[in-house]
């Protein structure tokens, strides 16, 4: 009997040591996402085996499993692309970042659990992470408008594709955030969803479309601060600026002499993360 317990103890210690050779950790970029928003995940692999590992030669060295806490099935739409060879030395860590949103059906609001498996073929072993938990939430729609997508580089007699811009707000960590969603006209296909920043609860975002179907948004982010974005039909941010309330003059969207949409009133505050021309005046024209 003592021999049996001794052998059992050796087996447990050996198994624990084997598991400690490779550790896998998962971390999401945030805890909460809107349907269609990129779900950026970082898988951190730590090598404690005492030997250099060759990883990434194929697409099955790192796999994921997604399940719902609410009990509904989560279908896999496509295998996440993780191929790309690299060597991981002993006592070193590697981080693989990817967006899981295109690979799994996260369209239903609820809580999801994600786990990752790292397969070492030479050892015929699989090492698993603890579950990473995240929530898919439904935002509150505050504005929407359909638009025709311009044909790039040439005129066309074809009927233009019709898409829809929507502005949504959602609470994240007790802070209100503003989101842009771009879909087809029927909202059956999500083209892009992303947050453009925080907003105050009393903000009433202004939204206008220009002749190129670009979306211009101005909204309040603080007591006297406003953010301005220009966004293309594909969801690219063309301009990002910060404006402030100055001398009883509030920033607002307006048309210039050429019919272009600009921010008039208040004052421009140039920041390091601005997108677009930097040569513009820091102080906008006063409102008439």
Secondary structure, 3 states (H helix, E strand, C coil): CHHHHHHHHHHHHHHHHHHCCEEEEEEECCCEEECCECCEEEEEEEECCCCCEEECCCCCCEEEEEEECCCCCCCECCCCCCCCCEEECCCCEEEEEEECHHHECCCCCEEEEEEEEEEECCCCEEEECCCEEEEEECCEEEEEEEEECCCCCCCCCCCCCEEEEEEEEEEECCEEEEEEEEEECCCCCEEEEEEEEECCCCCCCEEEECCCCCEEEEEECCCCEEEEEEECCCCCEEEEEEEECECCECCEEEECCCCCEEEECCEEECCCCCECCCCCCCCCCCCC
